[in-house]
Amino acid sequence: MNTRNKLPHYDVQPTLINEKASVSARRLMEYLCSIYGEKVLSGQQIGVIGHPEIEVIRETTGKYPAVYGFDFMNYTPSRVERGSTCEDTDIAIQWWKDGGIVTFCWHWNAPVGLIDIPPERSWDRGFYTEATTFNFAEAMADKESELFQLMVRDIDAIAQQLLRLQAEDVPVLWRPLHEASGEWFWWGAQGAAPCVELWKYMYHRLTDYYGLNNLIWVWNGQHDDWYPGDEYVDIIGEDIYAEKHDYSAQLDRFLQARSYSKGNKIITLSENGVIPAVSEMMKDDALWLWNCTWYGEFVYKRQGDHIRYSETYTQRQALIDFYNHPRTITREQLPNLILS
């Protein structure tokens, strides 16, 4: 696609921050940059328990989303030691082989200090600030401390899953430490400075120590104080949960996301409840590159033994219109991104 006719803020160079990025990662980034400002990738997050979202979308629209969102949450050591299991890595590998694009976030259960008082502060909510006493700023301040080493242990555990993906040549739109500025997650609870330091540490641990060259780094801190700098960010994401049936483009948030970078970065809707209408995005010149609708009630409801599409957030016709819009790309319309 010829980018010379694009508006200037959509003209993003496909240069990844990791100079050793894999061919598959560079190829994916080149594709993303080529369609940015012209097309919108449909996307959907996987459910933590059960995975009906993708099939509900297909049954409703006749198509699969282009981008599938996964979560490393249940690979976290403090969850594994309490019996959690996960198959997201395996599903993601197959999704890539089937022609889709993969994105991962990580609801990082605190390594220690889980309060474990149900329901709001139970151990399985240990990524929330209210559910743990873990002070990561204290850990970051002493790299020789047991607390810091426990954080490294957790990063290393997730590195093993990312290595599995790299072994299958799967490029990953990687979105760790998300929504930090909201401070509802522990990695944002002690302010911006230690969170930025943690982001940079994680980047170097995964990139330099583990040689993970299949990652495209999606920063989702949602406030300029939390921005680690253009040299540590490939793509900027915003998470927006609009009012029910509000199909507006969320222009203010799009412009806010653009303001973080000194140059041009791809801007994406890394989480959403309601899906903005493509016509609204075009009208406001706010073409988020992809959306990733959250799981569960945002997509389906159970009626007895049956699963039905839920119109609570995005009405059925609005979903169908989105998936069938000429500017929307579904999995069926993606080019072959797998190296032959």
C-alpha atoms as a printed R data frame, in Angstrom:
    type eleno elety resid chain resno       x       y      z
1   ATOM     1    CA   MET     A     1   0.000   0.000  0.000
2   ATOM     2    CA   ASN     A     2   1.309   3.418 -0.946
3   ATOM     3    CA   THR     A     3   1.743   5.477  2.231
4   ATOM     4    CA   ARG     A     4   2.605   8.716  0.414
5   ATOM     5    CA   ASN     A     5  -1.072   9.699  0.233
6   ATOM     6    CA   LYS     A     6  -1.684   9.186  3.947
7   ATOM     7    CA   LEU     A     7  -2.238  11.974  6.409
8   ATOM     8    CA   PRO     A     8   1.090  12.685  8.144
9   ATOM     9    CA   HIS     A     9   0.170  11.206 11.555
10  ATOM    10    CA   TYR     A    10  -0.610   7.833  9.960
11  ATOM    11    CA   ASP     A    11   2.751   7.677  8.209
12  ATOM    12    CA   VAL     A    12   4.682   5.436 10.606
13  ATOM    13    CA   GLN     A    13   7.982   3.861  9.677
14  ATOM    14    CA   PRO     A    14   8.104   0.096 10.309
15  ATOM    15    CA   THR     A    15  11.307   0.256 12.351
16  ATOM    16    CA   LEU     A    16  11.102  -1.795 15.543
17  ATOM    17    CA   ILE     A    17  12.881  -0.700 18.722
18  ATOM    18    CA   ASN     A    18  14.719  -4.026 18.837
19  ATOM    19    CA   GLU     A    19  17.387  -3.860 16.146
20  ATOM    20    CA   LYS     A    20  17.588  -7.671 16.193
21  ATOM    21    CA   ALA     A    21  13.847  -8.164 15.661
22  ATOM    22    CA   SER     A    22  13.003 -11.381 13.847
23  ATOM    23    CA   VAL     A    23  12.028 -11.414 10.207
24  ATOM    24    CA   SER     A    24   8.481 -12.423 11.127
25  ATOM    25    CA   ALA     A    25   8.161  -9.538 13.613
26  ATOM    26    CA   ARG     A    26   9.495  -7.061 11.056
27  ATOM    27    CA   ARG     A    27   7.193  -8.461  8.412
28  ATOM    28    CA   LEU     A    28   4.176  -8.053 10.700
29  ATOM    29    CA   MET     A    29   5.179  -4.493 11.607
30  ATOM    30    CA   GLU     A    30   5.582  -3.611  7.944
31  ATOM    31    CA   TYR     A    31   2.076  -4.872  7.287
32  ATOM    32    CA   LEU     A    32   0.628  -2.958 10.249
33  ATOM    33    CA   CYS     A    33   2.264   0.270  9.111
34  ATOM    34    CA   SER     A    34   1.078  -0.259  5.537
35  ATOM    35    CA   ILE     A    35  -2.603  -0.405  6.532
36  ATOM    36    CA   TYR     A    36  -2.545   2.137  9.383
37  ATOM    37    CA   GLY     A    37  -4.906   5.000  8.626
38  ATOM    38    CA   GLU     A    38  -6.531   3.003  5.835
39  ATOM    39    CA   LYS     A    39  -7.898  -0.134  7.476
40  ATOM    40    CA   VAL     A    40  -8.972  -1.359 10.920
41  ATOM    41    CA   LEU     A    41  -8.139  -4.835 12.202
42  ATOM    42    CA   SER     A    42 -10.954  -6.596 14.042
43  ATOM    43    CA   GLY     A    43  -9.912  -8.126 17.361
44  ATOM    44    CA   GLN     A    44 -11.192 -10.160 20.306
45  ATOM    45    CA   GLN     A    45  -9.803 -11.127 23.737
46  ATOM    46    CA   ILE     A    46  -9.947 -14.717 24.933
47  ATOM    47    CA   GLY     A    47 -11.881 -15.624 28.079
48  ATOM    48    CA   VAL     A    48  -9.929 -16.820 31.118
49  ATOM    49    CA   ILE     A    49 -12.364 -19.670 31.766
50  ATOM    50    CA   GLY     A    50 -13.743 -21.240 28.628
51  ATOM    51    CA   HIS     A    51 -13.177 -19.739 25.220
52  ATOM    52    CA   PRO     A    52 -16.527 -19.191 23.447
53  ATOM    53    CA   GLU     A    53 -15.898 -15.622 22.241
54  ATOM    54    CA   ILE     A    54 -14.336 -16.413 18.879
55  ATOM    55    CA   GLU     A    55 -17.042 -18.847 17.850
56  ATOM    56    CA   VAL     A    56 -19.785 -16.480 19.028
57  ATOM    57    CA   ILE     A    57 -18.264 -13.775 16.812
58  ATOM    58    CA   ARG     A    58 -18.076 -16.153 13.861
59  ATOM    59    CA   GLU     A    59 -21.646 -17.376 14.328
60  ATOM    60    CA   THR     A    60 -22.900 -13.770 14.516
61  ATOM    61    CA   THR     A    61 -20.868 -12.191 11.703
62  ATOM    62    CA   GLY     A    62 -19.748 -15.134  9.596
63  ATOM    63    CA   LYS     A    63 -16.122 -14.101 10.111
64  ATOM    64    CA   TYR     A    64 -13.216 -14.488 12.498
65  ATOM    65    CA   PRO     A    65 -11.397 -11.497 14.031
66  ATOM    66    CA   ALA     A    66  -7.961 -10.733 12.644
67  ATOM    67    CA   VAL     A    67  -6.360 -10.207 16.064
68  ATOM    68    CA   TYR     A    68  -6.808 -12.604 18.982
69  ATOM    69    CA   GLY     A    69  -5.950 -11.416 22.481
70  ATOM    70    CA   PHE     A    70  -4.410 -13.750 25.066
71  ATOM    71    CA   ASP     A    71  -3.258 -13.428 28.675
72  ATOM    72    CA   PHE     A    72  -0.250 -14.947 30.464
73  ATOM    73    CA   MET     A    73  -2.038 -14.531 33.805
74  ATOM    74    CA   ASN     A    74  -2.366 -18.190 34.711
75  ATOM    75    CA   TYR     A    75   1.285 -18.897 33.911
76  ATOM    76    CA   THR     A    76   2.312 -16.583 36.765
77  ATOM    77    CA   PRO     A    77   4.159 -18.567 39.516
78  ATOM    78    CA   SER     A    78   1.969 -17.379 42.406
79  ATOM    79    CA   ARG     A    79  -1.054 -18.690 40.512
80  ATOM    80    CA   VAL     A    80   0.564 -21.896 39.263
81  ATOM    81    CA   GLU     A    81   1.516 -22.865 42.822
82  ATOM    82    CA   ARG     A    82  -2.160 -22.524 43.729
83  ATOM    83    CA   GLY     A    83  -3.303 -24.819 40.939
84  ATOM    84    CA   SER     A    84  -3.862 -22.534 37.953
85  ATOM    85    CA   THR     A    85  -3.335 -23.968 34.495
86  ATOM    86    CA   CYS     A    86  -3.273 -22.263 31.112
87  ATOM    87    CA   GLU     A    87  -3.343 -23.162 27.446
88  ATOM    88    CA   ASP     A    88  -3.170 -19.694 25.917
89  ATOM    89    CA   THR     A    89   0.292 -20.237 24.420
90  ATOM    90    CA   ASP     A    90  -0.881 -23.357 22.603
91  ATOM    91    CA   ILE     A    91  -4.034 -21.654 21.317
92  ATOM    92    CA   ALA     A    92  -1.989 -18.655 20.183
93  ATOM    93    CA   ILE     A    93   0.430 -20.828 18.213
94  ATOM    94    CA   GLN     A    94  -2.468 -22.489 16.415
95  ATOM    95    CA   TRP     A    95  -4.155 -19.139 15.789
96  ATOM    96    CA   TRP     A    96  -1.002 -17.877 14.057
97  ATOM    97    CA   LYS     A    97  -0.784 -21.060 11.987
98  ATOM    98    CA   ASP     A    98  -4.424 -20.570 11.015
99  ATOM    99    CA   GLY     A    99  -3.620 -17.130  9.634
100 ATOM   100    CA   GLY     A   100  -4.389 -14.773 12.555
101 ATOM   101    CA   ILE     A   101  -2.418 -12.178 14.517
102 ATOM   102    CA   VAL     A   102  -1.513 -12.700 18.186
103 ATOM   103    CA   THR     A   103  -1.479 -10.196 21.048
104 ATOM   104    CA   PHE     A   104  -0.684 -10.972 24.696
105 ATOM   105    CA   CYS     A   105  -1.216  -9.023 27.901
106 ATOM   106    CA   TRP     A   106  -0.214 -10.168 31.394
107 ATOM   107    CA   HIS     A   107  -2.356  -9.787 34.483
108 ATOM   108    CA   TRP     A   108   0.685 -10.297 36.706
109 ATOM   109    CA   ASN     A   109  -0.352 -11.811 40.014
110 ATOM   110    CA   ALA     A   110   1.916 -10.335 42.685
111 ATOM   111    CA   PRO     A   111   4.787 -12.709 43.542
112 ATOM   112    CA   VAL     A   112   4.170 -12.376 47.307
113 ATOM   113    CA   GLY     A   113   1.920 -10.517 49.708
114 ATOM   114    CA   LEU     A   114  -1.391 -11.907 48.490
115 ATOM   115    CA   ILE     A   115  -4.011 -10.908 51.067
116 ATOM   116    CA   ASP     A   116  -6.411 -13.719 50.122
117 ATOM   117    CA   ILE     A   117  -9.604 -12.469 51.727
118 ATOM   118    CA   PRO     A   118 -12.452 -13.268 49.313
119 ATOM   119    CA   PRO     A   119 -14.121 -11.985 47.342
120 ATOM   120    CA   GLU     A   120 -12.457  -8.690 46.353
121 ATOM   121    CA   ARG     A   121  -9.037  -9.508 47.821
122 ATOM   122    CA   SER     A   122  -8.791 -13.207 47.006
123 ATOM   123    CA   TRP     A   123  -5.480 -14.631 45.767
124 ATOM   124    CA   ASP     A   124  -6.743 -14.921 42.204
125 ATOM   125    CA   ARG     A   125  -7.220 -11.133 42.129
126 ATOM   126    CA   GLY     A   126  -3.602 -10.652 43.131
127 ATOM   127    CA   PHE     A   127  -2.832  -8.348 40.202
128 ATOM   128    CA   TYR     A   128  -5.042  -5.701 41.813
129 ATOM   129    CA   THR     A   129  -3.496  -3.211 44.213
130 ATOM   130    CA   GLU     A   130  -6.238  -3.859 46.776
131 ATOM   131    CA   ALA     A   131  -5.504  -7.606 46.852
132 ATOM   132    CA   THR     A   132  -1.797  -7.507 47.707
133 ATOM   133    CA   THR     A   133   0.637  -5.851 50.086
134 ATOM   134    CA   PHE     A   134   3.471  -6.212 47.562
135 ATOM   135    CA   ASN     A   135   5.385  -2.951 47.123
136 ATOM   136    CA   PHE     A   136   7.216  -3.187 43.833
137 ATOM   137    CA   ALA     A   137   8.955   0.183 44.305
138 ATOM   138    CA   GLU     A   138  10.710  -1.304 47.318
139 ATOM   139    CA   ALA     A   139  11.730  -4.263 45.170
140 ATOM   140    CA   MET     A   140  13.010  -2.034 42.354
141 ATOM   141    CA   ALA     A   141  15.074  -0.004 44.816
142 ATOM   142    CA   ASP     A   142  17.208  -3.017 45.788
143 ATOM   143    CA   LYS     A   143  18.130  -5.302 42.926
144 ATOM   144    CA   GLU     A   144  19.781  -7.742 45.357
145 ATOM   145    CA   SER     A   145  16.651  -8.131 47.475
146 ATOM   146    CA   GLU     A   146  14.496 -11.226 47.645
147 ATOM   147    CA   LEU     A   147  11.512  -9.156 46.506
148 ATOM   148    CA   PHE     A   148  13.282  -8.098 43.325
149 ATOM   149    CA   GLN     A   149  14.470 -11.633 42.628
150 ATOM   150    CA   LEU     A   150  10.892 -12.860 42.929
151 ATOM   151    CA   MET     A   151   9.889 -10.356 40.275
152 ATOM   152    CA   VAL     A   152  12.688 -11.636 38.060
153 ATOM   153    CA   ARG     A   153  11.477 -15.201 38.680
154 ATOM   154    CA   ASP     A   154   8.040 -14.212 37.398
155 ATOM   155    CA   ILE     A   155   9.391 -12.434 34.315
156 ATOM   156    CA   ASP     A   156  11.517 -15.493 33.595
157 ATOM   157    CA   ALA     A   157   8.456 -17.749 33.824
158 ATOM   158    CA   ILE     A   158   6.672 -15.686 31.188
159 ATOM   159    CA   ALA     A   159   9.847 -15.614 29.109
160 ATOM   160    CA   GLN     A   160   9.539 -19.387 28.798
161 ATOM   161    CA   GLN     A   161   6.139 -19.002 27.158
162 ATOM   162    CA   LEU     A   162   7.415 -16.274 24.862
163 ATOM   163    CA   LEU     A   163  10.312 -18.546 23.899
164 ATOM   164    CA   ARG     A   164   7.795 -21.225 22.951
165 ATOM   165    CA   LEU     A   165   6.095 -18.710 20.680
166 ATOM   166    CA   GLN     A   166   9.428 -17.631 19.213
167 ATOM   167    CA   ALA     A   167  10.335 -21.264 18.530
168 ATOM   168    CA   GLU     A   168   7.193 -21.448 16.369
169 ATOM   169    CA   ASP     A   169   8.134 -18.119 14.708
170 ATOM   170    CA   VAL     A   170   5.053 -16.371 16.119
171 ATOM   171    CA   PRO     A   171   5.433 -12.569 16.354
172 ATOM   172    CA   VAL     A   172   3.642 -11.194 19.415
173 ATOM   173    CA   LEU     A   173   2.026  -7.820 19.968
174 ATOM   174    CA   TRP     A   174   3.262  -7.750 23.578
175 ATOM   175    CA   ARG     A   175   1.389  -5.521 26.064
176 ATOM   176    CA   PRO     A   176   2.756  -5.862 29.613
177 ATOM   177    CA   LEU     A   177   2.211  -3.515 32.597
178 ATOM   178    CA   HIS     A   178  -1.031  -2.267 31.097
179 ATOM   179    CA   GLU     A   179  -3.190   0.544 32.491
180 ATOM   180    CA   ALA     A   180  -0.453   1.443 34.993
181 ATOM   181    CA   SER     A   181  -1.491   5.046 35.506
182 ATOM   182    CA   GLY     A   182  -4.876   3.922 36.810
183 ATOM   183    CA   GLU     A   183  -3.039   2.555 39.872
184 ATOM   184    CA   TRP     A   184  -5.603  -0.241 40.285
185 ATOM   185    CA   PHE     A   185  -2.874  -2.730 39.338
186 ATOM   186    CA   TRP     A   186   0.107  -3.122 41.685
187 ATOM   187    CA   TRP     A   187   2.639  -2.176 38.983
188 ATOM   188    CA   GLY     A   188   1.162   1.327 38.969
189 ATOM   189    CA   ALA     A   189   0.444   1.669 42.681
190 ATOM   190    CA   GLN     A   190   3.718   3.388 43.665
191 ATOM   191    CA   GLY     A   191   3.775   5.974 40.931
192 ATOM   192    CA   ALA     A   192   5.280   6.420 37.496
193 ATOM   193    CA   ALA     A   193   9.040   6.306 38.135
194 ATOM   194    CA   PRO     A   194   9.346   2.697 39.393
195 ATOM   195    CA   CYS     A   195   6.881   1.528 36.744
196 ATOM   196    CA   VAL     A   196   8.932   3.086 33.955
197 ATOM   197    CA   GLU     A   197  12.042   1.505 35.465
198 ATOM   198    CA   LEU     A   198  10.289  -1.876 35.548
199 ATOM   199    CA   TRP     A   199   9.227  -1.522 31.912
200 ATOM   200    CA   LYS     A   200  12.812  -0.846 30.859
201 ATOM   201    CA   TYR     A   201  14.131  -3.690 32.992
202 ATOM   202    CA   MET     A   202  11.601  -6.088 31.478
203 ATOM   203    CA   TYR     A   203  12.508  -4.951 27.980
204 ATOM   204    CA   HIS     A   204  16.207  -5.636 28.531
205 ATOM   205    CA   ARG     A   205  15.607  -8.900 30.394
206 ATOM   206    CA   LEU     A   206  13.432 -10.310 27.612
207 ATOM   207    CA   THR     A   207  15.346  -8.813 24.699
208 ATOM   208    CA   ASP     A   208  19.000  -8.906 25.743
209 ATOM   209    CA   TYR     A   209  19.077 -11.796 28.223
210 ATOM   210    CA   TYR     A   210  16.561 -14.127 26.595
211 ATOM   211    CA   GLY     A   211  17.005 -13.022 22.991
212 ATOM   212    CA   LEU     A   212  13.283 -12.644 22.439
213 ATOM   213    CA   ASN     A   213  13.237 -10.983 19.047
214 ATOM   214    CA   ASN     A   214   9.638 -11.846 18.167
215 ATOM   215    CA   LEU     A   215   8.094  -9.100 20.331
216 ATOM   216    CA   ILE     A   216   6.443  -5.880 19.166
217 ATOM   217    CA   TRP     A   217   6.196  -3.753 22.324
218 ATOM   218    CA   VAL     A   218   2.760  -2.235 22.926
219 ATOM   219    CA   TRP     A   219   2.795   0.346 25.721
220 ATOM   220    CA   ASN     A   220  -0.529   0.947 27.461
221 ATOM   221    CA   GLY     A   221   0.252   3.186 30.451
222 ATOM   222    CA   GLN     A   222  -2.386   5.783 29.474
223 ATOM   223    CA   HIS     A   223  -0.604   8.853 30.874
224 ATOM   224    CA   ASP     A   224   2.492  10.694 29.675
225 ATOM   225    CA   ASP     A   225   4.193  10.424 33.081
226 ATOM   226    CA   TRP     A   226   4.294   6.662 32.576
227 ATOM   227    CA   TYR     A   227   5.711   6.826 29.040
228 ATOM   228    CA   PRO     A   228   9.188   5.217 28.954
229 ATOM   229    CA   GLY     A   229  10.298   6.980 25.766
230 ATOM   230    CA   ASP     A   230  10.052   6.299 22.059
231 ATOM   231    CA   GLU     A   231  13.101   4.049 22.160
232 ATOM   232    CA   TYR     A   232  11.168   1.599 24.376
233 ATOM   233    CA   VAL     A   233   7.796   1.613 22.589
234 ATOM   234    CA   ASP     A   234   6.703   0.270 19.206
235 ATOM   235    CA   ILE     A   235   2.943   0.854 19.453
236 ATOM   236    CA   ILE     A   236   0.751   2.879 21.824
237 ATOM   237    CA   GLY     A   237  -2.508   1.409 23.096
238 ATOM   238    CA   GLU     A   238  -5.498   2.904 24.904
239 ATOM   239    CA   ASP     A   239  -8.126   0.895 26.796
240 ATOM   240    CA   ILE     A   240 -11.617   2.389 26.562
241 ATOM   241    CA   TYR     A   241 -14.857   1.111 28.059
242 ATOM   242    CA   ALA     A   242 -17.462   3.478 26.679
243 ATOM   243    CA   GLU     A   243 -21.091   3.685 27.727
244 ATOM   244    CA   LYS     A   244 -23.303   0.950 26.318
245 ATOM   245    CA   HIS     A   245 -24.092   1.429 22.617
246 ATOM   246    CA   ASP     A   246 -21.765   4.434 22.375
247 ATOM   247    CA   TYR     A   247 -20.203   3.882 18.961
248 ATOM   248    CA   SER     A   248 -18.244   7.143 18.836
249 ATOM   249    CA   ALA     A   249 -14.590   7.103 17.791
250 ATOM   250    CA   GLN     A   250 -13.336   8.328 21.196
251 ATOM   251    CA   LEU     A   251 -11.368  11.055 19.461
252 ATOM   252    CA   ASP     A   252 -10.103  12.689 22.673
253 ATOM   253    CA   ARG     A   253  -8.415   9.479 23.737
254 ATOM   254    CA   PHE     A   254  -6.984   8.949 20.260
255 ATOM   255    CA   LEU     A   255  -5.426  12.405 20.346
256 ATOM   256    CA   GLN     A   256  -4.207  11.806 23.892
257 ATOM   257    CA   ALA     A   257  -2.437   8.634 22.795
258 ATOM   258    CA   ARG     A   258  -0.817  10.448 19.868
259 ATOM   259    CA   SER     A   259   0.565  13.083 22.239
260 ATOM   260    CA   TYR     A   260   2.837  10.676 24.153
261 ATOM   261    CA   SER     A   261   5.353  10.210 21.357
262 ATOM   262    CA   LYS     A   262   7.742  12.805 19.970
263 ATOM   263    CA   GLY     A   263   7.273  11.195 16.569
264 ATOM   264    CA   ASN     A   264   4.643   8.988 14.984
265 ATOM   265    CA   LYS     A   265   3.597   5.729 16.585
266 ATOM   266    CA   ILE     A   266   0.756   3.420 15.645
267 ATOM   267    CA   ILE     A   267  -2.228   4.026 17.937
268 ATOM   268    CA   THR     A   268  -4.469   1.091 18.794
269 ATOM   269    CA   LEU     A   269  -7.541   0.343 20.894
270 ATOM   270    CA   SER     A   270  -5.900  -2.363 22.985
271 ATOM   271    CA   GLU     A   271  -9.039  -3.045 25.041
272 ATOM   272    CA   ASN     A   272 -12.638  -2.030 24.509
273 ATOM   273    CA   GLY     A   273 -16.144  -2.841 25.602
274 ATOM   274    CA   VAL     A   274 -18.245  -1.239 22.874
275 ATOM   275    CA   ILE     A   275 -16.729  -1.391 19.386
276 ATOM   276    CA   PRO     A   276 -16.517   2.083 17.791
277 ATOM   277    CA   ALA     A   277 -18.214   2.340 14.414
278 ATOM   278    CA   VAL     A   278 -15.803   2.539 11.493
279 ATOM   279    CA   SER     A   279 -17.882   5.379 10.044
280 ATOM   280    CA   GLU     A   280 -17.335   7.368 13.258
281 ATOM   281    CA   MET     A   281 -13.597   6.667 13.187
282 ATOM   282    CA   MET     A   282 -13.444   7.890  9.594
283 ATOM   283    CA   LYS     A   283 -15.496  10.999 10.353
284 ATOM   284    CA   ASP     A   284 -13.218  11.976 13.263
285 ATOM   285    CA   ASP     A   285  -9.987  10.862 11.580
286 ATOM   286    CA   ALA     A   286  -9.348   8.487 14.484
287 ATOM   287    CA   LEU     A   287  -8.629   5.141 12.854
288 ATOM   288    CA   TRP     A   288  -7.422   2.911 15.671
289 ATOM   289    CA   LEU     A   289  -5.348   0.194 14.026
290 ATOM   290    CA   TRP     A   290  -7.065  -2.652 15.841
291 ATOM   291    CA   ASN     A   291  -9.606  -3.142 18.567
292 ATOM   292    CA   CYS     A   292  -9.563  -5.925 21.138
293 ATOM   293    CA   THR     A   293 -13.019  -6.377 22.624
294 ATOM   294    CA   TRP     A   294 -12.856  -7.737 26.163
295 ATOM   295    CA   TYR     A   295 -14.328 -11.142 26.894
296 ATOM   296    CA   GLY     A   296 -17.366 -12.495 28.746
297 ATOM   297    CA   GLU     A   297 -20.358 -10.171 29.059
298 ATOM   298    CA   PHE     A   298 -19.032  -7.888 26.335
299 ATOM   299    CA   VAL     A   299 -19.595 -10.680 23.828
300 ATOM   300    CA   TYR     A   300 -21.973 -13.347 25.079
301 ATOM   301    CA   LYS     A   301 -24.505 -14.421 27.680
302 ATOM   302    CA   ARG     A   302 -25.617 -17.836 28.833
303 ATOM   303    CA   GLN     A   303 -29.237 -18.896 28.620
304 ATOM   304    CA   GLY     A   304 -29.476 -22.274 30.287
305 ATOM   305    CA   ASP     A   305 -27.212 -24.600 28.333
306 ATOM   306    CA   HIS     A   306 -26.961 -22.193 25.417
307 ATOM   307    CA   ILE     A   307 -24.544 -19.365 24.673
308 ATOM   308    CA   ARG     A   308 -25.914 -16.350 22.851
309 ATOM   309    CA   TYR     A   309 -24.415 -13.148 21.546
310 ATOM   310    CA   SER     A   310 -25.012 -10.349 24.040
311 ATOM   311    CA   GLU     A   311 -26.203  -6.980 22.760
312 ATOM   312    CA   THR     A   312 -25.615  -5.298 26.121
313 ATOM   313    CA   TYR     A   313 -22.601  -3.314 24.871
314 ATOM   314    CA   THR     A   314 -22.424  -3.657 21.088
315 ATOM   315    CA   GLN     A   315 -25.714  -4.378 19.357
316 ATOM   316    CA   ARG     A   316 -25.828  -7.293 16.956
317 ATOM   317    CA   GLN     A   317 -26.286  -5.169 13.848
318 ATOM   318    CA   ALA     A   318 -23.471  -2.828 14.934
319 ATOM   319    CA   LEU     A   319 -21.182  -5.857 15.286
320 ATOM   320    CA   ILE     A   320 -22.204  -7.202 11.889
321 ATOM   321    CA   ASP     A   321 -21.691  -3.782 10.327
322 ATOM   322    CA   PHE     A   322 -18.226  -3.505 11.876
323 ATOM   323    CA   TYR     A   323 -17.079  -6.935 10.704
324 ATOM   324    CA   ASN     A   324 -18.435  -6.353  7.187
325 ATOM   325    CA   HIS     A   325 -17.274  -2.774  6.676
326 ATOM   326    CA   PRO     A   326 -15.002  -2.315  3.621
327 ATOM   327    CA   ARG     A   327 -12.291  -0.852  5.841
328 ATOM   328    CA   THR     A   328 -12.401  -3.668  8.418
329 ATOM   329    CA   ILE     A   329  -9.991  -6.560  8.053
330 ATOM   330    CA   THR     A   330 -10.960  -9.977  9.424
331 ATOM   331    CA   ARG     A   331  -8.771 -13.065  9.632
332 ATOM   332    CA   GLU     A   332 -10.060 -14.223  6.272
333 ATOM   333    CA   GLN     A   333  -8.716 -11.049  4.660
334 ATOM   334    CA   LEU     A   334  -5.243 -11.046  6.165
335 ATOM   335    CA   PRO     A   335  -2.333 -11.697  3.823
336 ATOM   336    CA   ASN     A   336  -0.101 -14.674  4.434
337 ATOM   337    CA   LEU     A   337   2.257 -13.412  7.141
338 ATOM   338    CA   ILE     A   338   3.968 -16.752  7.735
339 ATOM   339    CA   LEU     A   339   7.375 -17.110  6.173
340 ATOM   340    CA   SER     A   340   7.480 -19.931  3.683
